[in-house]
Amino acid sequence: MQATFYSRLMNNRLLAVLFLGFSSGLPLALTNSTLQAWFTEAHVNLVTIGALSLLGLPYSLKFLWAPLMDYFNLGASSRRMGRRKGWILFSQACLAVSLLILAQMNPASQVMQMALVAFIIAFFSASQDVAIDAYRTDVLIPKERGLGAAYFVFSYRIALLCAGGLALVSADYIGWKLTYELMALLILLSMLPALQAPNIIEISPVSKNFLETISASISDLWQRDKIIVLLLFIVFYKIGDALALSLMTNFLLHGLGFSLKEVGLVYKIISFVATILGALIGGTILLSCNIYRALLLFGLAQAFSNLMFVALALVGKNLYFMALAMFVENFCSGLSTAAFFAFLMSLCNHRYTAGQYALLSAIASLGRIFLGPVAALLVEHFGWVQLYVWSFVLSFPGLFFLLILKDRVLNYVPATTN
């Protein structure tokens, strides 16, 4: 009995997802906050540093080329690879080479060339995410999807820590060149567990024509029952949570007057721990819990956790209450994230996993793209309390759409293959 429960918590499929999560998270900070720090130390002008935010475009637009990974099979010549693993290994190899090239460059004299290489890194990183998301969706059995999502979030966050804070410390001791070379080495090492990851059943595209394959992928999604309500649910399920977090650093620093040290030690660390803990517990619960019930209960917990920020705005600067509010909100966010990722995976037809998951995740991020200006206007005209009251209120439209889908949710699980 104990061995059976352990096998449900850890097996070859879940171990593969765990290692792939680290590989997925590592490149992100290297083209974002860590690269900004490198440019800042080299006294690159602020406008150029600000323009580095454009390196995030491939992550937002990856759904445009994701269908290529459903159509072309880079691993067709090897029994050990297959379509998903072939694209993962190709992306990892390109990332390692690109990071090594970037490591040899100097921002004081090669800023534009570095920006171009960083954009290439971001492109291959986004491509790796598409391939890994597709592999994770295809390899996990339905009951494992929540726990698999939790393992992925855990290792992804560890990778962000390595490529973010630890990379900055490393650069202070051994310099930027060796630091980025070390990151490239970590990507290369990530190819080993990717190569050893379990194979999956390969399902060929329905058409030998690429454009017809894209059309069939979109048509397959569009023909799902109550598709409009389903898409609205995907957009709105985590929008209240996203609104609450959109100006969090500004709220803590300027709204409440906490110091940078307090925000760094309490907010960042507690958020990191609470999110991982929530995702792991949520994923474990999903081993034996109905996906509809999990989405509903975790969504309610997510909504009411936002009221902690209403209380914090009323209480004012109080370090202990801030720590409590951060833990509760991020823990509940971790719970809902595990269930939501599991549900997105269940929606994908295995013929088109790469394209469909990339498209669904892009739709899920639509609301968050526009929340920054909305949050700023709310704070400017009504104050912080009203912002977090609205984050609570906006958590319920997604739950309303979920109630409409109640009789249909299980029809989307597991993913079909026909």
Number of C-alpha atoms within 10 A of each C-alpha: 6 7 8 9 9 10 12 15 17 17 10 14 18 26 18 24 29 23 20 27 28 24 29 28 24 25 28 24 20 24 24 20 17 21 23 21 17 19 21 15 11 14 12 16 10 11 8 15 19 10 11 18 13 11 20 16 13 20 19 18 15 24 23 12 15 25 24 18 22 27 23 17 18 18 18 13 11 10 8 15 23 18 26 29 27 23 25 31 23 17 22 26 17 19 24 25 17 19 25 19 17 23 19 13 16 16 19 11 11 10 17 11 14 20 21 13 18 23 20 19 26 25 22 25 27 26 27 27 24 30 30 24 24 28 26 25 29 25 23 22 14 20 21 23 29 33 29 33 29 33 28 29 24 22 22 23 21 18 22 21 16 20 26 21 13 15 22 19 13 17 17 11 11 10 14 23 17 16 21 25 19 19 22 25 15 16 24 18 14 20 22 12 16 21 16 13 22 17 18 17 10 14 13 15 19 15 12 11 10 16 13 13 21 21 11 17 23 15 11 15 16 13 9 14 14 12 13 12 16 18 15 16 22 25 21 26 29 28 26 28 26 21 25 25 22 20 19 14 16 13 17 21 15 11 17 18 15 20 11 13 9 16 19 13 12 19 22 13 14 21 22 20 16 21 26 27 20 24 30 25 18 27 30 22 19 24 17 10 14 13 23 19 13 21 23 20 15 21 28 17 18 27 26 17 22 29 21 21 27 21 16 22 22 12 12 15 16 13 15 10 16 24 18 15 23 25 25 22 26 26 28 26 28 29 32 29 27 32 29 24 19 27 24 21 30 26 22 27 23 25 23 28 29 32 28 28 25 28 21 19 18 18 18 22 18 15 19 19 12 12 19 15 12 13 22 16 13 16 18 11 10 11 15 24 18 16 25 27 18 19 26 25 15 21 24 19 18 22 21 16 19 24 15 14 19 14 10 16 19 14 15 17 18 16 21 13 10 9
